[in-house]
C-alpha cells in the first residue's frame, strides 16, 4: 500500500512538473538577495510583483502566483510569477530552462513536510540558507599563486597574486 501511495505521488509530481512549464514566467524572473521569511513579507512582495495581471494561458489566472525560490544551481534566489505546484520532499526551485517550478532533486529538505505548495516556500528557510552558505564560500575562497624559480630565470618577476571568487548578481528585465 505504501509503495502505491509513493508511486501516485511521484506520478503526480511528474505530471505537475510538465504541466507547470510556462513561457510567460520568464519575463517575470528577477534575481534577489533574499526571499521573504514570513507570510506577511511574502504577501507584500506578491502584491508588489502583481502576478495576477500578467497575461498568460498556462494556468488559471489565480494559480499564476508570486514565488521566491532558489534557482536550479542553488546559487541564487529568484522572484518569479509562475503556476503554483505541489513540492514533494525537496526544496522548491525555479528552473529557467524548463520555464517552471519543480522539486530540486539534489536538495532534500529536512524541515519540509512530505508535500507542500510552492507558494509556501518561505516556511522552509533551510532551502534559502543553502544559497547563502554557497555564496559565502564562493566569496571567501581564495587561491595564492606564486611564480616559481623557472619563471624568474626567464626574466619574470616573482610575485604573489590573490584571486578571489565573487558572486555576481544577474538581473533580468523583461
Number of C-alpha atoms within 10 A of each C-alpha: 6 7 8 9 10 11 12 12 17 13 12 13 18 14 11 18 19 14 14 21 21 21 16 18 23 21 13 19 21 17 20 16 11 17 21 19 14 14 14 10 13 20 13 12 17 19 12 10 18 13 21 17 10 17 10 15 11 17 15 10 15 11 16 26 21 25 30 29 29 29 20 21 13 22 16 23 25 21 23 25 28 31 25 22 23 20 27 24 19 22 28 33 27 30 19 16 10 16 18 25 32 27 24 23 14 11 15 15 20 13 14 19 12 12 12 18 12 26 22 17 27 20 15 17 17 15 26 24 14 16 20 17 12 14 18 13 14 15 14 10 11 13 10 9 11 12 13 12 12 10 12 12 10 8 9 12 12 14 10 10 11 9 11 13 13 14 14 9 11 11 11 11 10 8
